[in-house]
Amino acid sequence: MSSIAWTEDRKTVGIDLYRTDDYVFHGRADLYPLLRGVFREALGRPLDDALFALSFHQVSDQRDNGGHPEMVSLRPSHSYLTIRILVGDRLIYRHPHSVREVVAKPLQRLLAADFPDEDHWGYALAGPGLEKIALERPAPRLEGTIDVRPRRGRTSRLNLEEVAEPEPPPARLADLGVPESDRKSTVLEPADEVAVVFGPEAARALRHDLPLSEEVEEGGFLVGLVRRDADHPERYLVEVVHALPAERTGASMLQFTFTGESFLRANDAVQRLGGDLQLVGWYHTHLFPASDRLGLSSSDVDLHSRTFRRRWQIAGLLNLDGGERVLRAYGWNGRRMRRLPHWVVDGE
């Protein structure tokens, strides 16, 4: 039997728990049984009828929690709170505490007992009003890496040269399943160097099936095929076949971050899929409604222009607004990001 009181009640304050340093949501623990246990011992009296009133303070606490398992706060901007305990009309306790002291430490002991093989947990106080505090998922720390810096004045013996890629085969939008009515409704301009077709599986995943957080930006990789437009050879046609959620990432309400290991795992996934599939771009979410004025952020543009360097690699953007998802595509033309024409093939 678990020593943690789990709850699905979203109307009271709880502790959202995330397993591993990929921060996979595990469940919500009830905060108040945990606090009653902490202060019952500290005050030496039963607190079954006590009322806890919490006030959070925007003060960061960078200290390591220590011990096993590792505990990482996902709302580090508000790491202190004042706790008031009332029994009836009488205030019996009032004092500020760090979240690490009254939540992370006792929770760590319970998690170690219930999940002895789990080495890493993320935790975030959650409930009414707390959704306004940014949730942050730190990028995982990579192990087994080393920086190699040559001595000053010594030239490197390692030279890298770009290998020319084979020319993509020709195709037409009709070959990629785009109906004639859809082709006529979107007119391609000469400046459109890239056009995008989201195939049935990728479109269904992005617009409906992928579980996406409404508290932190999330993202992943787009896998597919690249062709030359048979009617306009200067244009690339990018067919997105799969949307793969990224692993080992960092995220907050405002930003999404890949790590080197994210790309390694994506490359392994592409190899397992086989065929001529390749990494054709990436996608991520924005946690506000889509508008013509607001597209990719400056950090999105920096990430894309520095990382996805091939002219045909694209950035997919999903704006989340309640239950609605709006999908758009962008590409780098060597100077700036441009909105790309795209079609969705539903496969029906």
C-alpha positions as CSV (number, residue, x, y, z in Angstrom):
1,M,0.0,0.0,0.0
2,S,1.3,3.5,-0.9
3,S,2.4,5.8,1.9
4,I,1.5,8.7,-0.4
5,A,-2.1,10.0,-0.5
6,W,-2.8,10.3,-4.3
7,T,-5.7,12.5,-5.5
8,E,-7.4,13.5,-8.7
9,D,-9.0,16.6,-7.1
10,R,-8.0,19.7,-9.1
11,K,-9.8,22.1,-6.8
12,T,-7.3,21.9,-4.0
13,V,-3.5,22.3,-3.7
14,G,-1.6,19.1,-4.5
15,I,1.9,18.1,-5.6
16,D,2.3,17.1,-9.3
17,L,5.0,14.4,-9.5
18,Y,7.1,13.6,-12.6
19,R,9.2,10.5,-12.9
20,T,12.8,10.4,-14.3
21,D,14.7,13.4,-15.7
22,D,12.5,13.2,-18.8
23,Y,9.8,14.4,-16.4
24,V,7.0,12.0,-17.3
25,F,3.8,12.9,-15.4
26,H,3.1,10.3,-12.7
27,G,0.2,11.6,-10.6
28,R,-0.9,14.2,-8.1
29,A,-0.2,13.7,-4.4
30,D,-2.5,15.3,-1.8
31,L,-0.5,18.1,-0.1
32,Y,-2.4,18.3,3.2
33,P,-1.9,14.8,4.6
34,L,1.9,15.4,3.9
35,L,1.8,18.8,5.8
36,R,-0.3,17.3,8.7
37,G,2.4,14.6,9.1
38,V,5.2,17.1,9.1
39,F,3.6,19.5,11.6
40,R,2.0,16.9,13.8
41,E,5.5,15.8,14.6
42,A,6.8,19.3,14.9
43,L,4.0,20.6,17.1
44,G,3.4,17.4,19.1
45,R,-0.3,17.5,18.7
46,P,-3.0,16.0,16.4
47,L,-4.0,18.1,13.4
48,D,-6.9,16.2,11.9
49,D,-9.2,19.2,12.2
50,A,-6.6,21.8,11.4
51,L,-6.9,24.2,8.5
52,F,-3.7,25.0,6.6
53,A,-3.5,28.4,4.9
54,L,-0.6,28.8,2.4
55,S,1.0,32.0,1.0
56,F,3.6,31.6,-1.6
57,H,6.6,33.9,-2.1
58,Q,8.4,34.7,-5.3
59,V,11.8,33.8,-3.9
60,S,14.1,31.2,-5.6
61,D,16.0,28.5,-3.6
62,Q,18.9,27.1,-5.6
63,R,20.1,24.7,-2.9
64,D,20.4,21.0,-3.7
65,N,17.9,18.9,-1.9
66,G,20.5,16.1,-1.4
67,G,19.7,12.5,-0.6
68,H,18.0,9.8,-2.7
69,P,16.0,10.1,-4.9
70,E,17.0,13.4,-6.5
71,M,14.2,15.9,-6.1
72,V,13.9,18.8,-8.6
73,S,11.4,21.7,-8.2
74,L,9.6,22.5,-11.4
75,R,8.3,25.8,-10.0
76,P,11.6,27.1,-8.7
77,S,10.6,30.8,-8.9
78,H,8.3,30.4,-5.8
79,S,10.4,28.3,-3.4
80,Y,9.2,29.7,-0.1
81,L,5.8,29.9,1.6
82,T,4.3,31.0,4.8
83,I,2.2,28.4,6.5
84,R,-0.6,29.3,8.9
85,I,-2.4,26.6,10.9
86,L,-5.8,27.2,12.4
87,V,-7.8,25.0,14.7
88,G,-11.3,26.4,14.8
89,D,-10.9,30.2,15.1
90,R,-7.5,30.0,16.8
91,L,-4.2,30.5,15.0
92,I,-1.8,27.9,16.5
93,Y,1.1,28.3,14.1
94,R,2.5,30.9,11.6
95,H,6.0,30.7,10.0
96,P,7.8,30.9,6.6
97,H,9.4,27.8,5.3
98,S,11.2,26.7,2.2
99,V,9.2,24.3,-0.1
100,R,12.3,22.1,0.0
101,E,12.0,21.8,3.8
102,V,8.3,21.0,4.2
103,V,7.5,19.4,0.9
104,A,10.5,18.0,-0.9
105,K,12.3,16.4,2.1
106,P,9.3,14.5,3.5
107,L,8.1,13.6,0.1
108,Q,11.6,12.3,-0.8
109,R,11.4,9.8,2.1
110,L,7.9,8.5,1.0
111,L,9.0,8.2,-2.6
112,A,12.1,6.3,-1.6
113,A,10.0,3.8,0.3
114,D,7.3,3.4,-2.4
115,F,9.6,3.6,-5.5
116,P,13.1,2.5,-4.4
117,D,14.3,2.0,-8.0
118,E,13.4,5.5,-9.1
119,D,16.4,7.8,-8.9
120,H,14.9,11.1,-10.1
121,W,11.6,13.0,-9.5
122,G,10.4,16.4,-10.5
123,Y,7.7,18.0,-8.3
124,A,5.5,21.1,-8.6
125,L,2.9,22.4,-6.2
126,A,-0.3,22.7,-8.2
127,G,-3.8,23.9,-7.7
128,P,-6.1,26.9,-8.0
129,G,-4.0,30.1,-8.5
130,L,-0.7,28.3,-8.9
131,E,-1.2,27.8,-12.7
132,K,-0.2,31.4,-13.0
133,I,3.3,30.5,-11.8
134,A,5.5,29.3,-14.7
135,L,6.2,25.6,-14.7
136,E,9.8,24.8,-15.8
137,R,11.3,21.5,-16.9
138,P,15.1,21.7,-16.8
139,A,17.1,20.1,-19.6
140,P,18.6,16.8,-18.4
141,R,22.3,16.8,-17.3
142,L,24.3,14.7,-19.7
143,E,26.8,12.3,-18.3
144,G,30.0,10.9,-19.8
145,T,30.8,14.1,-21.8
146,I,34.0,16.0,-21.8
147,D,35.1,19.3,-23.4
148,V,38.3,19.0,-25.4
149,R,40.1,22.3,-25.9
150,P,43.4,22.4,-27.9
151,R,46.3,24.3,-26.4
152,R,46.7,27.9,-27.6
153,G,48.6,28.1,-30.8
154,R,48.1,24.4,-31.8
155,T,46.0,23.9,-34.9
156,S,43.4,21.2,-35.0
157,R,44.1,18.0,-36.9
158,L,40.4,17.4,-37.3
159,N,38.7,18.8,-40.4
160,L,35.1,18.6,-41.2
161,E,33.7,18.9,-44.7
162,E,30.1,18.9,-45.8
163,V,29.1,16.0,-48.0
164,A,26.8,16.8,-50.9
165,E,23.5,15.1,-50.6
166,P,21.8,13.3,-53.5
167,E,19.3,15.3,-55.3
168,P,15.7,14.6,-54.1
169,P,13.4,12.8,-56.6
170,P,10.7,14.8,-58.4
171,A,7.0,14.6,-57.4
172,R,3.8,16.6,-57.6
173,L,1.4,17.5,-54.9
174,A,-1.1,15.0,-56.4
175,D,1.5,12.3,-55.9
176,L,1.5,13.1,-52.1
177,G,-2.3,12.7,-51.8
178,V,-3.3,16.4,-51.9
179,P,-6.8,16.6,-53.5
180,E,-7.3,18.8,-56.6
181,S,-9.7,21.1,-54.7
182,D,-7.1,21.7,-52.0
183,R,-4.4,22.4,-54.6
184,K,-6.5,25.0,-56.3
185,S,-7.5,26.7,-53.0
186,T,-3.8,27.4,-52.1
187,V,-1.9,29.3,-54.7
188,L,1.9,28.9,-54.6
189,E,4.0,32.0,-55.2
190,P,7.4,32.1,-56.9
191,A,8.9,33.0,-53.5
192,D,7.6,29.7,-52.0
193,E,10.8,27.7,-52.0
194,V,9.3,25.0,-49.8
195,A,5.8,23.6,-49.6
196,V,4.7,21.2,-46.9
197,V,2.3,18.2,-46.9
198,F,1.4,16.7,-43.5
199,G,0.5,13.0,-44.1
200,P,-2.4,11.3,-42.3
201,E,-0.4,9.9,-39.3
202,A,1.6,13.0,-38.6
203,A,-1.5,15.3,-39.0
204,R,-3.6,13.1,-36.7
205,A,-0.8,13.1,-34.1
206,L,-0.2,16.8,-34.1
207,R,-3.8,18.0,-34.3
208,H,-5.4,15.4,-32.1
209,D,-3.5,12.4,-30.6
210,L,-0.3,13.7,-29.0
211,P,-0.7,14.4,-25.3
212,L,0.5,18.0,-24.9
213,S,0.9,20.1,-21.7
214,E,-1.0,23.4,-21.3
215,E,1.6,24.5,-18.7
216,V,5.0,24.1,-20.5
217,E,5.9,24.2,-24.2
218,E,6.6,20.8,-25.7
219,G,7.9,19.6,-29.0
220,G,9.6,17.0,-31.0
221,F,10.9,16.1,-34.5
222,L,9.2,15.8,-37.9
223,V,10.2,12.8,-40.0
224,G,9.4,12.4,-43.6
225,L,10.5,12.6,-47.3
226,V,11.9,15.4,-49.4
227,R,11.2,15.8,-53.2
228,R,11.6,18.4,-55.9
229,D,8.4,19.9,-57.3
230,A,8.3,18.3,-60.8
231,D,6.5,21.4,-62.2
232,H,8.8,23.9,-60.4
233,P,12.2,22.2,-59.8
234,E,13.5,25.1,-57.7
235,R,10.9,24.3,-55.0
236,Y,11.1,21.5,-52.4
237,L,8.0,19.5,-51.4
238,V,8.3,18.2,-47.9
239,E,6.1,15.3,-46.9
240,V,5.8,14.9,-43.1
241,V,5.1,11.3,-42.3
242,H,5.7,11.0,-38.5
243,A,5.7,13.4,-35.6
244,L,8.0,12.1,-32.8
245,P,7.9,13.6,-29.3
246,A,11.4,14.7,-28.3
247,E,13.1,13.1,-25.3
248,R,15.6,14.6,-22.9
249,T,14.4,18.2,-23.4
250,G,14.1,21.3,-21.3
251,A,10.9,23.4,-21.2
252,S,9.1,26.2,-19.5
253,M,5.9,28.2,-20.2
254,L,8.0,30.4,-22.6
255,Q,10.6,28.2,-24.2
256,F,11.4,24.8,-25.4
257,T,15.0,23.4,-25.6
258,F,16.5,20.3,-27.3
259,T,19.6,18.7,-26.0
260,G,22.3,16.7,-27.8
261,E,20.8,13.5,-26.5
262,S,17.4,14.6,-27.9
263,F,18.9,14.4,-31.4
264,L,20.7,11.1,-30.7
265,R,17.4,9.5,-29.7
266,A,15.6,11.0,-32.6
267,N,18.2,9.7,-35.0
268,D,17.8,6.2,-33.5
269,A,14.0,6.4,-34.0
270,V,14.5,7.4,-37.6
271,Q,16.8,4.5,-38.2
272,R,14.2,2.1,-36.7
273,L,11.5,3.5,-39.0
274,G,13.7,2.6,-41.9
275,G,13.2,3.4,-45.6
276,D,14.2,6.7,-47.0
277,L,12.8,8.7,-44.1
278,Q,14.9,11.5,-42.7
279,L,14.6,14.3,-40.2
280,V,12.7,17.1,-42.1
281,G,12.3,19.5,-39.2
282,W,10.8,20.0,-35.7
283,Y,7.7,21.1,-34.0
284,H,6.8,22.7,-30.7
285,T,3.8,24.3,-29.0
286,H,2.8,27.9,-28.0
287,L,0.4,28.2,-25.1
288,F,-1.8,30.9,-26.5
289,P,-4.2,31.3,-29.5
290,A,-2.8,31.6,-33.0
291,S,-2.8,35.0,-34.7
292,D,-1.2,36.4,-37.8
293,R,0.9,38.8,-35.8
294,L,2.4,36.2,-33.4
295,G,4.3,33.3,-35.0
296,L,7.7,32.0,-34.0
297,S,9.5,33.7,-31.1
298,S,13.1,35.1,-31.5
299,S,14.4,32.1,-29.5
300,D,12.5,29.7,-31.9
301,V,14.1,31.5,-34.9
302,D,17.6,31.2,-33.3
303,L,17.1,27.5,-32.6
304,H,15.9,26.8,-36.2
305,S,18.5,28.9,-38.0
306,R,21.4,27.5,-36.1
307,T,20.3,23.9,-35.9
308,F,18.1,23.0,-38.8
309,R,20.4,24.3,-41.6
310,R,19.0,22.6,-44.7
311,R,16.8,24.8,-46.8
312,W,14.0,22.3,-46.8
313,Q,13.9,21.7,-43.0
314,I,10.8,23.1,-41.5
315,A,9.5,24.3,-38.1
316,G,6.0,23.2,-37.2
317,L,4.1,25.4,-34.7
318,L,1.1,24.3,-32.7
319,N,-0.9,27.0,-30.9
320,L,-2.9,25.5,-28.0
321,D,-6.1,27.3,-27.0
322,G,-8.2,25.1,-24.7
323,G,-9.1,22.1,-26.7
324,E,-8.1,23.7,-30.0
325,R,-4.9,23.1,-31.9
326,V,-3.8,25.3,-34.8
327,L,-1.0,23.9,-37.0
328,R,1.3,26.1,-39.0
329,A,4.7,25.6,-40.8
330,Y,7.7,27.9,-41.2
331,G,11.0,27.7,-43.1
332,W,14.3,29.6,-43.2
333,N,15.1,31.3,-46.5
334,G,18.7,32.2,-45.5
335,R,17.6,35.6,-44.2
336,R,14.4,35.2,-42.1
337,M,11.7,32.7,-41.3
338,R,8.7,32.6,-43.7
339,R,5.3,31.1,-43.3
340,L,5.1,28.1,-45.6
341,P,2.1,26.9,-47.6
342,H,0.9,23.6,-46.3
343,W,-1.7,20.9,-46.8
344,V,-3.1,18.3,-44.5
345,V,-3.9,14.9,-46.0
346,D,-6.5,13.2,-43.8
347,G,-6.3,9.8,-45.5
348,E,-10.0,9.3,-45.6
